[in-house]
Amino acid sequence: MPGVFKITVPSPNFPERVKGHLTALAVGVREVIRPNRMTIQYPRERRKLPDRFRGMLQFDISKCISCFQCAFVCPANAIVMKRGPDGKFYPCVNYSKCVFCHFCADTCTKGAWKPSKFMDVAFPTIEDMLLTTEVLLKPPKVEREDKRTVVYELREGDLIMKKLPPEEDIIGVEKD
């Protein structure tokens, strides 16, 4: 019958199967003796984040001039402007849409938006991911168990070593 193809699954012979199993066991033994992985004891330890890491945004209402640039530049339409009690418009961020590009912080001419390295947030519902201006003004409540960050460096032979730097501000939120 034209157009019908019969596909057969190749069955490896016994020596090939034994070789495959021995290779897998050798990898397991090698990882036990000389681990090559990045495992941290989260939440007691936390990876040190890169300097230009993009986390949640901080908003300073006193610097906002209601120019709408942050809402215009947002590629995900995560920022909408809402009229405040003083008649000016202020941004609200929907973190269910935000792609953390920080274009809003880059575009803000007065510096009302500031980037942070803060990113460990859990919202109970999707509706709670819409942060109004009033919520943006309150600093988040931070409950952490970790005491320090963990840095990994690549050594000879592709060996990844865990290094504990001295204590530092692990949240990365800028302070004035």
FIFIDO-330298 format. One record per residue (C-alpha): residue in three letters; x negated, y, z negated; chain; residue number from 1. Coordinates in nm, 2 decimals, padded with zeros to 4 digits, m for minus. Each point is the difference from the previous one (the first is absolute). Example, Ala and Ser with C-alpha at 12.3 -4.5 7.8 and 13.67 -1.06 7.14 Angstrom:
<site><resn>ALA</resn><u>m01.23</u><v>m00.45</v><w>m00.78</w><chain>A</chain><resi>1</resi></site>
<site><resn>SER</resn><u>m00.14</u><v>00.34</v><w>00.07</w><chain>A</chain><resi>2</resi></site>
% end
This chain:
<site><resn>MET</resn><u>00.00</u><v>00.00</v><w>00.00</w><chain>A</chain><resi>1</resi></site>
<site><resn>PRO</resn><u>m00.16</u><v>00.33</v><w>00.10</w><chain>A</chain><resi>2</resi></site>
<site><resn>GLY</resn><u>m00.06</u><v>00.26</v><w>m00.26</w><chain>A</chain><resi>3</resi></site>
<site><resn>VAL</resn><u>m00.02</u><v>m00.25</v><w>m00.29</w><chain>A</chain><resi>4</resi></site>
<site><resn>PHE</resn><u>m00.33</u><v>m00.02</v><w>m00.18</w><chain>A</chain><resi>5</resi></site>
<site><resn>LYS</resn><u>m00.08</u><v>m00.26</v><w>m00.25</w><chain>A</chain><resi>6</resi></site>
<site><resn>ILE</resn><u>m00.23</u><v>00.13</v><w>m00.28</w><chain>A</chain><resi>7</resi></site>
<site><resn>THR</resn><u>m00.21</u><v>m00.25</v><w>m00.19</w><chain>A</chain><resi>8</resi></site>
<site><resn>VAL</resn><u>m00.16</u><v>00.09</v><w>m00.33</w><chain>A</chain><resi>9</resi></site>
<site><resn>PRO</resn><u>m00.36</u><v>m00.12</v><w>00.00</w><chain>A</chain><resi>10</resi></site>
<site><resn>SER</resn><u>m00.07</u><v>m00.23</v><w>m00.29</w><chain>A</chain><resi>11</resi></site>
<site><resn>PRO</resn><u>m00.35</u><v>00.03</v><w>m00.14</w><chain>A</chain><resi>12</resi></site>
<site><resn>ASN</resn><u>m00.18</u><v>m00.33</v><w>m00.05</w><chain>A</chain><resi>13</resi></site>
<site><resn>PHE</resn><u>m00.10</u><v>m00.12</v><w>m00.34</w><chain>A</chain><resi>14</resi></site>
<site><resn>PRO</resn><u>m00.36</u><v>00.14</v><w>00.00</w><chain>A</chain><resi>15</resi></site>
<site><resn>GLU</resn><u>00.13</u><v>00.35</v><w>00.10</w><chain>A</chain><resi>16</resi></site>
<site><resn>ARG</resn><u>00.25</u><v>00.00</v><w>m00.29</w><chain>A</chain><resi>17</resi></site>
<site><resn>VAL</resn><u>m00.26</u><v>m00.11</v><w>m00.25</w><chain>A</chain><resi>18</resi></site>
<site><resn>LYS</resn><u>m00.24</u><v>00.27</v><w>00.13</w><chain>A</chain><resi>19</resi></site>
<site><resn>GLY</resn><u>00.28</u><v>00.27</v><w>m00.04</w><chain>A</chain><resi>20</resi></site>
<site><resn>HIS</resn><u>00.07</u><v>m00.11</v><w>m00.35</w><chain>A</chain><resi>21</resi></site>
<site><resn>LEU</resn><u>m00.37</u><v>00.00</v><w>m00.10</w><chain>A</chain><resi>22</resi></site>
<site><resn>THR</resn><u>m00.04</u><v>00.35</v><w>00.15</w><chain>A</chain><resi>23</resi></site>
<site><resn>ALA</resn><u>00.30</u><v>00.13</v><w>m00.20</w><chain>A</chain><resi>24</resi></site>
<site><resn>LEU</resn><u>m00.14</u><v>m00.16</v><w>m00.32</w><chain>A</chain><resi>25</resi></site>
<site><resn>ALA</resn><u>m00.35</u><v>00.15</v><w>00.07</w><chain>A</chain><resi>26</resi></site>
<site><resn>VAL</resn><u>00.16</u><v>00.35</v><w>00.02</w><chain>A</chain><resi>27</resi></site>
<site><resn>GLY</resn><u>00.18</u><v>m00.06</v><w>m00.33</w><chain>A</chain><resi>28</resi></site>
<site><resn>VAL</resn><u>m00.32</u><v>m00.11</v><w>m00.18</w><chain>A</chain><resi>29</resi></site>
<site><resn>ARG</resn><u>m00.19</u><v>00.29</v><w>00.15</w><chain>A</chain><resi>30</resi></site>
<site><resn>GLU</resn><u>00.26</u><v>00.25</v><w>m00.13</w><chain>A</chain><resi>31</resi></site>
<site><resn>VAL</resn><u>m00.01</u><v>m00.15</v><w>m00.35</w><chain>A</chain><resi>32</resi></site>
<site><resn>ILE</resn><u>m00.38</u><v>00.02</v><w>m00.02</w><chain>A</chain><resi>33</resi></site>
<site><resn>ARG</resn><u>m00.05</u><v>00.33</v><w>00.18</w><chain>A</chain><resi>34</resi></site>
<site><resn>PRO</resn><u>00.33</u><v>00.19</v><w>00.04</w><chain>A</chain><resi>35</resi></site>
<site><resn>ASN</resn><u>00.04</u><v>00.23</v><w>00.29</w><chain>A</chain><resi>36</resi></site>
<site><resn>ARG</resn><u>00.33</u><v>00.17</v><w>m00.09</w><chain>A</chain><resi>37</resi></site>
<site><resn>MET</resn><u>00.14</u><v>00.32</v><w>m00.15</w><chain>A</chain><resi>38</resi></site>
<site><resn>THR</resn><u>00.20</u><v>m00.11</v><w>m00.30</w><chain>A</chain><resi>39</resi></site>
<site><resn>ILE</resn><u>00.09</u><v>00.25</v><w>m00.26</w><chain>A</chain><resi>40</resi></site>
<site><resn>GLN</resn><u>00.19</u><v>m00.05</v><w>m00.32</w><chain>A</chain><resi>41</resi></site>
<site><resn>TYR</resn><u>00.29</u><v>00.23</v><w>00.08</w><chain>A</chain><resi>42</resi></site>
<site><resn>PRO</resn><u>00.14</u><v>00.19</v><w>m00.19</w><chain>A</chain><resi>43</resi></site>
<site><resn>ARG</resn><u>m00.29</u><v>m00.01</v><w>m00.25</w><chain>A</chain><resi>44</resi></site>
<site><resn>GLU</resn><u>m00.24</u><v>00.09</v><w>00.28</w><chain>A</chain><resi>45</resi></site>
<site><resn>ARG</resn><u>00.05</u><v>00.23</v><w>00.30</w><chain>A</chain><resi>46</resi></site>
<site><resn>ARG</resn><u>m00.20</u><v>00.04</v><w>00.32</w><chain>A</chain><resi>47</resi></site>
<site><resn>LYS</resn><u>m00.17</u><v>00.33</v><w>00.04</w><chain>A</chain><resi>48</resi></site>
<site><resn>LEU</resn><u>00.18</u><v>00.18</v><w>00.28</w><chain>A</chain><resi>49</resi></site>
<site><resn>PRO</resn><u>m00.18</u><v>00.18</v><w>00.28</w><chain>A</chain><resi>50</resi></site>
<site><resn>ASP</resn><u>m00.05</u><v>00.38</v><w>m00.03</w><chain>A</chain><resi>51</resi></site>
<site><resn>ARG</resn><u>00.25</u><v>00.07</v><w>00.28</w><chain>A</chain><resi>52</resi></site>
<site><resn>PHE</resn><u>00.26</u><v>m00.25</v><w>m00.12</w><chain>A</chain><resi>53</resi></site>
<site><resn>ARG</resn><u>00.36</u><v>00.12</v><w>00.07</w><chain>A</chain><resi>54</resi></site>
<site><resn>GLY</resn><u>00.23</u><v>m00.06</v><w>m00.29</w><chain>A</chain><resi>55</resi></site>
<site><resn>MET</resn><u>00.31</u><v>00.18</v><w>m00.12</w><chain>A</chain><resi>56</resi></site>
<site><resn>LEU</resn><u>00.03</u><v>00.38</v><w>00.03</w><chain>A</chain><resi>57</resi></site>
<site><resn>GLN</resn><u>00.00</u><v>00.26</v><w>m00.27</w><chain>A</chain><resi>58</resi></site>
<site><resn>PHE</resn><u>00.21</u><v>00.31</v><w>00.05</w><chain>A</chain><resi>59</resi></site>
<site><resn>ASP</resn><u>m00.06</u><v>00.35</v><w>m00.15</w><chain>A</chain><resi>60</resi></site>
<site><resn>ILE</resn><u>00.33</u><v>00.20</v><w>00.03</w><chain>A</chain><resi>61</resi></site>
<site><resn>SER</resn><u>m00.18</u><v>00.33</v><w>m00.08</w><chain>A</chain><resi>62</resi></site>
<site><resn>LYS</resn><u>m00.20</u><v>m00.02</v><w>00.32</w><chain>A</chain><resi>63</resi></site>
<site><resn>CYS</resn><u>00.28</u><v>m00.10</v><w>00.23</w><chain>A</chain><resi>64</resi></site>
<site><resn>ILE</resn><u>00.12</u><v>00.28</v><w>00.24</w><chain>A</chain><resi>65</resi></site>
<site><resn>SER</resn><u>00.28</u><v>m00.20</v><w>00.16</w><chain>A</chain><resi>66</resi></site>
<site><resn>CYS</resn><u>m00.16</u><v>00.00</v><w>00.34</w><chain>A</chain><resi>67</resi></site>
<site><resn>PHE</resn><u>00.14</u><v>m00.34</v><w>00.10</w><chain>A</chain><resi>68</resi></site>
<site><resn>GLN</resn><u>m00.34</u><v>m00.10</v><w>00.15</w><chain>A</chain><resi>69</resi></site>
<site><resn>CYS</resn><u>m00.02</u><v>m00.32</v><w>m00.21</w><chain>A</chain><resi>70</resi></site>
<site><resn>ALA</resn><u>00.34</u><v>m00.11</v><w>00.12</w><chain>A</chain><resi>71</resi></site>
<site><resn>PHE</resn><u>m00.08</u><v>00.09</v><w>00.36</w><chain>A</chain><resi>72</resi></site>
<site><resn>VAL</resn><u>m00.33</u><v>m00.19</v><w>00.01</w><chain>A</chain><resi>73</resi></site>
<site><resn>CYS</resn><u>00.11</u><v>m00.32</v><w>m00.18</w><chain>A</chain><resi>74</resi></site>
<site><resn>PRO</resn><u>m00.01</u><v>m00.27</v><w>00.27</w><chain>A</chain><resi>75</resi></site>
<site><resn>ALA</resn><u>00.24</u><v>m00.23</v><w>m00.19</w><chain>A</chain><resi>76</resi></site>
<site><resn>ASN</resn><u>00.25</u><v>00.27</v><w>m00.10</w><chain>A</chain><resi>77</resi></site>
<site><resn>ALA</resn><u>m00.06</u><v>m00.09</v><w>m00.36</w><chain>A</chain><resi>78</resi></site>
<site><resn>ILE</resn><u>00.02</u><v>00.37</v><w>m00.11</w><chain>A</chain><resi>79</resi></site>
<site><resn>VAL</resn><u>00.32</u><v>00.19</v><w>m00.01</w><chain>A</chain><resi>80</resi></site>
<site><resn>MET</resn><u>00.05</u><v>00.35</v><w>m00.13</w><chain>A</chain><resi>81</resi></site>
<site><resn>LYS</resn><u>00.26</u><v>00.07</v><w>m00.27</w><chain>A</chain><resi>82</resi></site>
<site><resn>ARG</resn><u>00.12</u><v>00.34</v><w>m00.12</w><chain>A</chain><resi>83</resi></site>
<site><resn>GLY</resn><u>m00.10</u><v>00.07</v><w>m00.36</w><chain>A</chain><resi>84</resi></site>
<site><resn>PRO</resn><u>00.18</u><v>00.20</v><w>m00.26</w><chain>A</chain><resi>85</resi></site>
<site><resn>ASP</resn><u>m00.20</u><v>00.31</v><w>00.09</w><chain>A</chain><resi>86</resi></site>
<site><resn>GLY</resn><u>00.12</u><v>m00.02</v><w>00.37</w><chain>A</chain><resi>87</resi></site>
<site><resn>LYS</resn><u>m00.34</u><v>m00.11</v><w>00.14</w><chain>A</chain><resi>88</resi></site>
<site><resn>PHE</resn><u>m00.03</u><v>m00.34</v><w>00.17</w><chain>A</chain><resi>89</resi></site>
<site><resn>TYR</resn><u>m00.23</u><v>m00.27</v><w>m00.16</w><chain>A</chain><resi>90</resi></site>
<site><resn>PRO</resn><u>m00.11</u><v>m00.34</v><w>00.13</w><chain>A</chain><resi>91</resi></site>
<site><resn>CYS</resn><u>00.13</u><v>m00.34</v><w>m00.11</w><chain>A</chain><resi>92</resi></site>
<site><resn>VAL</resn><u>m00.20</u><v>m00.31</v><w>00.09</w><chain>A</chain><resi>93</resi></site>
<site><resn>ASN</resn><u>00.15</u><v>m00.33</v><w>00.10</w><chain>A</chain><resi>94</resi></site>
<site><resn>TYR</resn><u>m00.27</u><v>m00.25</v><w>m00.08</w><chain>A</chain><resi>95</resi></site>
<site><resn>SER</resn><u>00.19</u><v>m00.28</v><w>00.17</w><chain>A</chain><resi>96</resi></site>
<site><resn>LYS</resn><u>m00.09</u><v>00.18</v><w>00.33</w><chain>A</chain><resi>97</resi></site>
<site><resn>CYS</resn><u>m00.33</u><v>00.16</v><w>m00.09</w><chain>A</chain><resi>98</resi></site>
<site><resn>VAL</resn><u>m00.31</u><v>m00.14</v><w>00.18</w><chain>A</chain><resi>99</resi></site>
<site><resn>PHE</resn><u>m00.25</u><v>00.18</v><w>m00.22</w><chain>A</chain><resi>100</resi></site>
<site><resn>CYS</resn><u>m00.16</u><v>00.19</v><w>00.28</w><chain>A</chain><resi>101</resi></site>
<site><resn>HIS</resn><u>m00.02</u><v>00.31</v><w>m00.21</w><chain>A</chain><resi>102</resi></site>
<site><resn>PHE</resn><u>00.07</u><v>00.23</v><w>00.29</w><chain>A</chain><resi>103</resi></site>
<site><resn>CYS</resn><u>00.21</u><v>00.20</v><w>m00.24</w><chain>A</chain><resi>104</resi></site>
<site><resn>ALA</resn><u>m00.29</u><v>00.06</v><w>m00.23</w><chain>A</chain><resi>105</resi></site>
<site><resn>ASP</resn><u>m00.22</u><v>00.09</v><w>00.30</w><chain>A</chain><resi>106</resi></site>
<site><resn>THR</resn><u>00.25</u><v>00.24</v><w>00.15</w><chain>A</chain><resi>107</resi></site>
<site><resn>CYS</resn><u>00.10</u><v>00.18</v><w>m00.32</w><chain>A</chain><resi>108</resi></site>
<site><resn>THR</resn><u>m00.16</u><v>00.34</v><w>00.03</w><chain>A</chain><resi>109</resi></site>
<site><resn>LYS</resn><u>00.04</u><v>00.09</v><w>m00.37</w><chain>A</chain><resi>110</resi></site>
<site><resn>GLY</resn><u>m00.11</u><v>m00.34</v><w>m00.14</w><chain>A</chain><resi>111</resi></site>
<site><resn>ALA</resn><u>00.34</u><v>m00.09</v><w>m00.16</w><chain>A</chain><resi>112</resi></site>
<site><resn>TRP</resn><u>m00.06</u><v>m00.37</v><w>00.10</w><chain>A</chain><resi>113</resi></site>
<site><resn>LYS</resn><u>m00.30</u><v>m00.17</v><w>m00.14</w><chain>A</chain><resi>114</resi></site>
<site><resn>PRO</resn><u>m00.10</u><v>m00.36</v><w>00.07</w><chain>A</chain><resi>115</resi></site>
<site><resn>SER</resn><u>m00.07</u><v>m00.25</v><w>m00.28</w><chain>A</chain><resi>116</resi></site>
<site><resn>LYS</resn><u>m00.13</u><v>m00.35</v><w>m00.03</w><chain>A</chain><resi>117</resi></site>
<site><resn>PHE</resn><u>00.30</u><v>m00.10</v><w>m00.21</w><chain>A</chain><resi>118</resi></site>
<site><resn>MET</resn><u>00.19</u><v>m00.28</v><w>00.17</w><chain>A</chain><resi>119</resi></site>
<site><resn>ASP</resn><u>00.11</u><v>m00.26</v><w>m00.25</w><chain>A</chain><resi>120</resi></site>
<site><resn>VAL</resn><u>00.37</u><v>00.08</v><w>m00.01</w><chain>A</chain><resi>121</resi></site>
<site><resn>ALA</resn><u>00.30</u><v>m00.22</v><w>m00.01</w><chain>A</chain><resi>122</resi></site>
<site><resn>PHE</resn><u>00.35</u><v>00.13</v><w>00.07</w><chain>A</chain><resi>123</resi></site>
<site><resn>PRO</resn><u>00.31</u><v>m00.19</v><w>m00.13</w><chain>A</chain><resi>124</resi></site>
<site><resn>THR</resn><u>00.20</u><v>00.07</v><w>00.31</w><chain>A</chain><resi>125</resi></site>
<site><resn>ILE</resn><u>m00.05</u><v>00.15</v><w>00.35</w><chain>A</chain><resi>126</resi></site>
<site><resn>GLU</resn><u>00.21</u><v>00.30</v><w>m00.09</w><chain>A</chain><resi>127</resi></site>
<site><resn>ASP</resn><u>m00.25</u><v>00.08</v><w>m00.28</w><chain>A</chain><resi>128</resi></site>
<site><resn>MET</resn><u>m00.28</u><v>00.03</v><w>00.26</w><chain>A</chain><resi>129</resi></site>
<site><resn>LEU</resn><u>00.15</u><v>00.34</v><w>00.10</w><chain>A</chain><resi>130</resi></site>
<site><resn>LEU</resn><u>m00.18</u><v>00.24</v><w>m00.23</w><chain>A</chain><resi>131</resi></site>
<site><resn>THR</resn><u>00.17</u><v>00.34</v><w>m00.03</w><chain>A</chain><resi>132</resi></site>
<site><resn>THR</resn><u>m00.20</u><v>00.31</v><w>m00.07</w><chain>A</chain><resi>133</resi></site>
<site><resn>GLU</resn><u>00.10</u><v>m00.02</v><w>m00.37</w><chain>A</chain><resi>134</resi></site>
<site><resn>VAL</resn><u>m00.15</u><v>m00.35</v><w>m00.02</w><chain>A</chain><resi>135</resi></site>
<site><resn>LEU</resn><u>m00.31</u><v>00.10</v><w>00.19</w><chain>A</chain><resi>136</resi></site>
<site><resn>LEU</resn><u>m00.07</u><v>00.27</v><w>m00.25</w><chain>A</chain><resi>137</resi></site>
<site><resn>LYS</resn><u>m00.02</u><v>m00.24</v><w>m00.30</w><chain>A</chain><resi>138</resi></site>
<site><resn>PRO</resn><u>m00.32</u><v>m00.20</v><w>m00.02</w><chain>A</chain><resi>139</resi></site>
<site><resn>PRO</resn><u>00.07</u><v>m00.38</v><w>00.01</w><chain>A</chain><resi>140</resi></site>
<site><resn>LYS</resn><u>m00.02</u><v>m00.20</v><w>m00.31</w><chain>A</chain><resi>141</resi></site>
<site><resn>VAL</resn><u>m00.30</u><v>m00.22</v><w>00.03</w><chain>A</chain><resi>142</resi></site>
<site><resn>GLU</resn><u>m00.03</u><v>m00.33</v><w>m00.20</w><chain>A</chain><resi>143</resi></site>
<site><resn>ARG</resn><u>m00.32</u><v>m00.18</v><w>00.07</w><chain>A</chain><resi>144</resi></site>
<site><resn>GLU</resn><u>m00.19</u><v>m00.29</v><w>m00.15</w><chain>A</chain><resi>145</resi></site>
<site><resn>ASP</resn><u>m00.32</u><v>00.05</v><w>00.19</w><chain>A</chain><resi>146</resi></site>
<site><resn>LYS</resn><u>m00.31</u><v>00.17</v><w>m00.15</w><chain>A</chain><resi>147</resi></site>
<site><resn>ARG</resn><u>m00.22</u><v>00.03</v><w>00.30</w><chain>A</chain><resi>148</resi></site>
<site><resn>THR</resn><u>m00.03</u><v>m00.04</v><w>00.37</w><chain>A</chain><resi>149</resi></site>
<site><resn>VAL</resn><u>m00.18</u><v>m00.28</v><w>00.19</w><chain>A</chain><resi>150</resi></site>
<site><resn>VAL</resn><u>m00.23</u><v>00.05</v><w>00.29</w><chain>A</chain><resi>151</resi></site>
<site><resn>TYR</resn><u>m00.10</u><v>m00.27</v><w>00.25</w><chain>A</chain><resi>152</resi></site>
<site><resn>GLU</resn><u>m00.32</u><v>00.01</v><w>00.19</w><chain>A</chain><resi>153</resi></site>
<site><resn>LEU</resn><u>m00.12</u><v>m00.22</v><w>00.28</w><chain>A</chain><resi>154</resi></site>
<site><resn>ARG</resn><u>m00.34</u><v>m00.16</v><w>m00.07</w><chain>A</chain><resi>155</resi></site>
<site><resn>GLU</resn><u>m00.23</u><v>m00.23</v><w>00.20</w><chain>A</chain><resi>156</resi></site>
<site><resn>GLY</resn><u>00.16</u><v>m00.29</v><w>00.17</w><chain>A</chain><resi>157</resi></site>
<site><resn>ASP</resn><u>00.35</u><v>00.16</v><w>00.00</w><chain>A</chain><resi>158</resi></site>
<site><resn>LEU</resn><u>00.03</u><v>m00.05</v><w>m00.38</w><chain>A</chain><resi>159</resi></site>
<site><resn>ILE</resn><u>00.25</u><v>00.24</v><w>m00.16</w><chain>A</chain><resi>160</resi></site>
<site><resn>MET</resn><u>m00.10</u><v>00.11</v><w>m00.35</w><chain>A</chain><resi>161</resi></site>
<site><resn>LYS</resn><u>00.23</u><v>00.16</v><w>m00.26</w><chain>A</chain><resi>162</resi></site>
<site><resn>LYS</resn><u>m00.15</u><v>00.30</v><w>m00.17</w><chain>A</chain><resi>163</resi></site>
<site><resn>LEU</resn><u>00.16</u><v>00.19</v><w>m00.30</w><chain>A</chain><resi>164</resi></site>
<site><resn>PRO</resn><u>m00.08</u><v>00.37</v><w>00.02</w><chain>A</chain><resi>165</resi></site>
<site><resn>PRO</resn><u>00.02</u><v>00.22</v><w>m00.31</w><chain>A</chain><resi>166</resi></site>
<site><resn>GLU</resn><u>00.35</u><v>00.11</v><w>m00.11</w><chain>A</chain><resi>167</resi></site>
<site><resn>GLU</resn><u>00.15</u><v>00.27</v><w>00.22</w><chain>A</chain><resi>168</resi></site>
<site><resn>ASP</resn><u>00.34</u><v>00.14</v><w>00.10</w><chain>A</chain><resi>169</resi></site>
<site><resn>ILE</resn><u>00.14</u><v>m00.30</v><w>00.17</w><chain>A</chain><resi>170</resi></site>
<site><resn>ILE</resn><u>00.33</u><v>00.16</v><w>00.10</w><chain>A</chain><resi>171</resi></site>
<site><resn>GLY</resn><u>m00.17</u><v>00.27</v><w>00.21</w><chain>A</chain><resi>172</resi></site>
<site><resn>VAL</resn><u>00.26</u><v>00.27</v><w>m00.05</w><chain>A</chain><resi>173</resi></site>
<site><resn>GLU</resn><u>m00.17</u><v>00.34</v><w>00.03</w><chain>A</chain><resi>174</resi></site>
<site><resn>LYS</resn><u>00.00</u><v>00.21</v><w>m00.31</w><chain>A</chain><resi>175</resi></site>
<site><resn>ASP</resn><u>00.01</u><v>00.38</v><w>00.01</w><chain>A</chain><resi>176</resi></site>
% end
